[in-house]
């Protein structure tokens, strides 16, 4: 059975440089819906049709779940009550539903049609982005375009990440992402610029030009935020782009640290640890941390180790990954002790990996003594009027 899509009441207004019709088409194509029609004529009786009002902005989770639920009408709250804006139904119901979605007929109770609100159709927990975020369904109007763009942008942000990405980059990244979207710059082009900056920063570190190298490296970390957000808000992600971006993120930090060390004029840190031992600690800790994260996700809980318990989410803010390590290098350089900055990276990377290994062992013990693990996000009550500090910080609650 083929699912066809028909977009009604198309809006010519643009969000992030594209019309909502184009956004819907890109989104649905990623969900394997490739048949877009303008009328019901010649539609096979055994196929189903997805009817969507083009003047509404849909959370991707709603579209994905609506495709899975046949004979379902998606509604939104209005002054006149629940207003139907989308439906997935058989051909026999399509003509009547089109009139209902256009507002020409009032919806009537049916024995085989199910009317669902956004909160009933989709969960509030976004496992991939590690946060609580109720699904949105918003009408597109001239006066709320900026608010809708910000909603799309904020919706693409991870709830659990490092302190730089979480608190420093969002506002400038919003400006940069908007510029790229309006200028037609693609996510892969931004990622390619990041790659050039990775190499440039490495060469500067290798030649002892630490200040200039840090400028290039920090710009790269900023663009690493921009390319992901740009891909999500323009629905322009791809398997290649995902691998391309993550490969750069995976390889660049340890190579930077090595180049930094080789660029030092002297090695006189406050602790009697050799340069080679420092580099080995960094590399081993980095690999161990990545292995722990991968093991936890594959064998214990798919949300990842940083979403298991609140302490893990708090630790993700400062864990010995790229951005916190960049802070240590920057502080070391400002203090006139670039060698001490590198040593600090090694010690904090080692401490972080030890913490993660301990948490992994605790998780395995819990799994075999008490049953399957659950992310603390699944325990959050989205209707609670007094969210905890942890919920406000990581789950998007206010």
C-alpha positions in Angstrom: 0.0 0.0 0.0 1.3 3.4 -1.0 0.8 6.5 1.1 0.2 9.7 -1.0 0.4 13.2 0.4 -1.8 16.2 -0.5 -1.1 19.6 0.9 -4.0 22.0 1.3 -4.2 25.8 1.9 -0.5 26.2 1.1 1.3 29.1 2.7 3.7 31.2 0.7 5.4 32.5 3.8 9.0 31.3 4.3 10.7 29.9 7.4 14.4 29.5 7.3 14.5 30.5 3.7 11.9 27.9 2.5 8.2 27.6 2.1 6.3 25.3 4.3 5.3 23.2 1.4 8.9 22.6 0.6 9.6 21.8 4.2 6.7 19.3 4.3 7.9 17.6 1.1 11.5 17.3 2.4 10.3 16.0 5.7 8.0 13.4 4.3 10.5 12.2 1.7 12.8 11.3 4.6 9.9 9.3 5.9 9.7 7.4 2.6 6.6 9.3 1.4 7.4 10.2 -2.2 4.0 10.5 -3.9 2.6 14.1 -3.7 -0.7 14.7 -5.5 -2.9 17.7 -6.2 -6.2 15.9 -6.5 -7.8 12.6 -5.6 -8.5 11.6 -9.2 -7.0 8.2 -10.2 -6.0 7.4 -6.6 -6.1 3.6 -6.1 -8.8 2.5 -3.7 -6.4 0.4 -1.6 -3.9 3.3 -1.0 -4.1 5.8 1.8 -3.6 9.5 1.7 -2.0 12.0 4.1 -3.9 15.3 4.1 -2.0 18.3 5.5 -2.9 22.0 5.9 0.1 23.8 4.5 -0.4 26.8 6.7 0.6 24.9 9.9 4.1 24.1 11.1 4.3 20.4 12.2 6.6 18.8 14.6 8.3 15.9 12.8 7.2 13.5 15.5 3.6 14.2 14.7 4.0 13.5 11.0 5.9 10.3 11.7 3.3 9.0 14.1 0.4 10.1 11.9 1.8 8.0 9.1 1.8 5.0 11.3 -1.9 5.5 12.4 -4.5 5.0 9.7 -7.9 6.6 10.0 -6.6 9.3 12.3 -7.3 13.0 12.3 -4.9 15.4 14.0 -6.5 18.4 15.7 -5.3 21.6 17.4 -7.0 23.8 20.0 -8.8 26.9 18.8 -11.4 29.3 20.2 -14.1 27.2 18.6 -12.8 24.0 20.0 -10.6 21.3 18.5 -9.8 22.2 14.9 -8.7 19.4 12.4 -5.6 20.3 10.5 -4.3 17.0 9.2 -5.5 13.4 8.6 -4.3 10.0 7.4 -7.2 8.1 5.9 -8.5 5.9 3.1 -9.7 7.2 -0.2 -13.3 6.8 0.8 -13.0 9.4 3.6 -10.6 11.8 1.7 -13.1 14.0 0.0 -15.1 14.7 3.2 -11.9 15.2 5.2 -10.6 17.7 2.7 -13.8 19.8 3.2 -13.4 19.5 7.0 -9.7 20.6 6.9 -10.6 23.5 4.7 -13.2 24.6 7.3 -16.1 24.1 4.9 -17.7 21.3 6.9 -17.8 20.6 10.6 -16.2 17.3 11.9 -18.6 14.6 12.9 -18.0 11.6 15.2 -17.2 8.5 13.2 -16.9 4.9 14.3 -13.7 4.4 12.4 -12.0 7.8 12.6 -9.8 8.7 15.6 -9.3 12.3 16.6 -5.9 13.0 18.2 -4.3 16.1 19.8 -0.5 16.6 19.5 0.1 15.6 23.1 -1.8 12.3 22.5 -0.2 11.5 19.2 3.5 11.9 20.3 5.6 11.6 23.4 7.2 14.6 24.9 10.6 12.9 25.3 13.1 13.4 22.5 15.6 10.6 22.9 17.9 11.7 20.0 18.1 15.2 21.4 18.1 14.2 25.0 15.3 16.5 26.3 11.7 16.9 27.1 9.9 18.9 24.4 6.2 18.8 23.8 5.3 18.4 20.1 4.3 21.6 18.4 1.6 22.3 15.9 1.5 26.0 15.1 -0.3 28.1 12.5 2.0 30.1 10.2 1.2 33.8 10.1 3.1 36.9 9.1 3.2 38.2 12.7 4.7 35.0 14.2 7.4 34.1 11.6 10.3 35.0 13.9 8.8 33.1 16.8 8.3 30.0 14.6 11.9 30.2 13.3 13.1 30.4 16.9 10.9 27.4 17.8 12.4 25.3 15.1 15.9 26.4 16.1 15.4 25.7 19.8 13.8 22.4 18.9 17.0 21.3 17.2 19.1 21.8 20.3 20.2 19.0 22.5 19.1 19.2 26.1 22.2 17.5 27.5 25.5 18.8 26.2 28.6 20.7 27.3 28.4 24.1 29.0 29.7 26.0 26.0 27.3 24.6 23.5 24.4 24.9 26.0 24.9 28.4 27.2 27.4 30.3 25.1 26.6 29.4 21.5 22.7 29.4 21.1 22.2 33.2 20.4 25.1 33.7 18.0 24.4 30.3 16.4 20.8 31.5 15.8 22.1 34.5 13.9 24.7 32.5 11.9 22.1 29.8 11.1 19.6 32.4 9.8 22.3 34.0 7.7 23.3 30.6 6.2 19.7 29.6 5.5 18.9 32.9 3.8 22.1 32.9 1.8 21.6 29.3 0.5 24.7 27.9 2.3 24.4 24.2 2.9 25.3 22.3 6.1 28.0 20.4 4.3 29.6 23.6 3.2 29.7 24.8 6.8 31.2 21.4 7.8 33.8 21.8 5.1 34.8 25.1 6.5 35.0 23.5 9.9 37.4 20.9 8.5 39.7 23.6 7.1 39.7 25.3 10.5 40.6 22.0 12.1 43.7 21.7 9.9 44.5 25.4 10.2 44.3 25.3 14.0 46.4 22.2 14.1 49.1 23.8 12.0 49.1 26.9 14.2 49.4 24.7 17.4 52.2 22.8 15.8 54.1 26.0 15.2 53.6 27.3 18.7 51.0 30.0 17.5 48.6 29.0 20.3 46.6 32.2 20.5 45.8 32.2 16.8 45.2 28.5 16.9 42.7 28.8 19.7 40.8 31.5 17.7 40.6 29.1 14.8 39.6 26.2 17.0 36.9 28.1 18.8 35.4 29.3 15.5 35.4 25.6 14.4 33.5 24.5 17.6 31.0 27.3 16.9 30.5 26.2 13.3 30.1 22.6 14.6 27.0 23.9 16.3 25.8 25.8 13.3 26.0 23.0 10.7 23.9 20.7 12.8 21.2 23.3 13.5 21.2 24.4 9.8 20.6 20.8 8.7 17.7 20.4 11.1 15.9 23.7 10.5 16.2 23.4 6.7 15.5 19.6 6.7 18.7 19.2 4.8 20.5 16.4 6.6 21.9 13.4 4.9 23.7 10.1 5.9 26.9 11.5 4.3 26.7 14.8 6.1 26.1 13.0 9.4 29.2 10.8 9.0 31.2 13.8 7.6 30.4 15.9 10.6 30.9 13.2 13.3 34.2 12.0 11.8 35.6 15.5 12.1 34.3 15.8 15.7 35.8 12.4 16.6 39.3 12.9 15.1 40.1 16.5 15.6 40.4 16.9 19.4 43.2 14.4 20.1 45.1 15.6 17.0 44.9 19.2 18.3 46.2 18.1 21.7 49.2 16.3 20.1 49.9 19.3 17.9 49.7 21.6 20.9 52.2 19.5 22.7 54.6 19.3 19.8 54.4 23.1 19.5 55.6 23.7 23.1 59.0 25.3 23.5 59.5 23.6 26.9 57.8 21.1 29.1 57.9 22.2 32.8 54.4 21.5 34.2 53.8 21.7 38.0 53.6 17.9 38.2 56.5 15.5 37.4 54.7 13.9 34.4 56.5 13.4 31.2 55.2 14.8 27.9 54.8 11.3 26.3 52.9 10.1 29.4 50.6 13.1 29.2 49.8 12.5 25.5 49.2 8.8 26.2 46.8 9.7 29.1 44.9 12.0 26.7 44.6 9.4 23.9 43.7 6.5 26.2 41.2 8.5 28.2 39.6 9.8 25.0 39.2 6.4 23.5 38.0 4.9 26.8 35.3 7.6 27.2 34.0 7.0 23.7 33.9 3.2 24.2 32.0 3.6 27.5 29.4 5.9 25.8 29.0 3.5 22.9 28.7 0.4 25.1 26.1 2.0 27.3 24.0 3.1 24.4 24.2 -0.3 22.6 23.8 -2.6 25.5 22.0 -0.7 28.3 19.8 2.3 27.4 19.6 3.9 23.9 19.4 7.5 25.3 23.0 7.2 26.4 25.0 7.3 29.6 24.5 11.1 30.1 20.7 10.7 30.2 20.6 7.8 32.7 20.5 9.7 36.0 20.6 13.5 36.8 24.2 13.3 38.0 25.2 12.0 34.5 23.5 14.9 32.8 25.2 17.4 35.1 28.6 15.8 34.5 28.1 16.1 30.7 28.4 19.9 31.1 32.1 19.6 32.1 33.2 16.1 31.1 36.6 15.9 29.4 35.5 16.3 25.8 36.5 19.0 23.3 34.9 22.2 24.6 35.7 21.8 28.3 39.2 20.8 27.3 39.4 23.9 25.1 38.6 26.0 28.1 41.5 24.4 30.0 43.9 25.1 27.1 42.7 28.7 26.9 43.1 29.3 30.7 46.6 27.8 30.5 47.6 30.1 27.7 46.2 33.2 29.4 48.2 32.3 32.5 51.3 31.9 30.4 51.5 28.2 31.0 50.4 26.4 27.8 52.2 23.2 29.1 50.1 23.3 32.3 47.0 23.7 30.2 47.8 20.5 28.3 48.5 18.7 31.5 45.2 19.9 32.9 43.5 18.4 29.8 45.2 15.1 30.4 44.3 14.9 34.1 40.7 16.0 33.5 40.3 13.6 30.6 41.6 10.8 32.8 39.3 11.7 35.7 36.3 11.9 33.4 37.0 8.5 31.9 37.4 6.9 35.3 34.1 8.5 36.3 32.4 7.1 33.2 33.9 3.6 33.7 32.5 3.6 37.2 29.1 4.7 36.0 29.1 2.0 33.4 29.9 -0.7 35.9 27.2 0.6 38.2 24.8 0.6 35.3 25.6 -3.1 34.5 25.1 -4.0 38.1 21.8 -2.2 38.2 20.7 -3.8 35.0 21.3 -7.4 36.3 20.0 -6.7 39.8 17.0 -4.6 39.2 16.1 -4.8 35.5 16.2 -2.6 32.4 17.5 0.9 32.8 15.3 4.0 32.3 16.4 7.5 31.5 15.5 10.0 34.2 13.8 12.0 31.4 11.1 9.3 31.3 10.3 10.0 34.9 9.7 13.8 34.4 6.1 14.9 34.8 5.6 17.5 31.9 2.5 18.9 33.7 4.3 19.5 37.0 4.1 23.2 38.1 7.3 23.0 40.2 10.1 21.5 38.0 13.4 20.8 39.8 16.6 22.6 38.9 17.7 19.6 36.9 14.5 19.6 34.9 14.7 23.3 34.2 18.4 23.0 33.1 18.1 19.9 30.9 14.6 19.1 30.0 13.4 22.5 28.7 11.0 23.0 31.6 10.5 26.6 32.8 
